[in-house]
Amino acid sequence: SQQGEEDPQALSIQEGENATMNCSYKTSINNLQWYRQNSGRGLVHLILIRSNEREKHSGRLRVTLDTSKKSSSLLITASRAADTASYFCATDLSGSARQLTFGSGTQLTVLP
Amino acid sequence: DADVTQTPRNRITKTGKRIMLECSQTKGHDRMYWYRQDPGLGLRLIYYSFDVKDINKGEISDGYSVSRQAQAKFSLSLESAIPNQTALYFCATSDTSGNEQFFGPGTRLTVL
């Protein structure tokens, strides 16, 4: 089964609104990463948060990590139509020789 | 990402045929990965290589083989393709920190 599970599976919002996606995982991690995938294209790395960090910002992105709950959230503020994509969390498991395990993704649609 | 290229981009083949997917990178990274993506399942790791002499099985290696011909090249082979290998295949690279993976544009493979 997948290590990371995103919630919701699909999200539709209006341009300018904030979008929040959640990721839950099962085992101890070194870090957690978020990637974006535009339709049919390769994934692009957005942000990495380490297991000893609780919050991280990058531009309009805010990521939180709660290791006690084994969960993370990705917030995109002031969304734009160009943010329409699938978003995946990926966990770098402790002792995994730095492999990433990807969740099944959240499909975000931002309506103009 | 132009730094990681995959050929072919699309391929239609028949059951039982041998297929090779190729990946090249100009990022100078030691680590290379092959993933497959199926609708609703995120990415699953097939094989990975941490240097030219290193090959490791991932989560779903059965029915696949790989060759790391050089630091810059990592090929994925399907010895005898079957229809449930129809998927989108991605190559990725990372440096030794493994903190961020860089993805190619993907190969869409259809096995009839």
Interface residues (C-beta under 8 A of the other chain):
Chain A: Q2 G4 Q9 N31 Q33 G40 R41 G42 L43 V44 H45 L48 F88 D92 A97 R98 Q99 L100 T101 F102 G103 S104 G105
Chain B: D1 V4 R31 Y35 G40 L41 G42 L43 R44 L45 Y48 F50 N56 G58 L88 F90 A92 S94 S97 G98 N99 E100 Q101 F102 F103 G104 P105 G106 R108
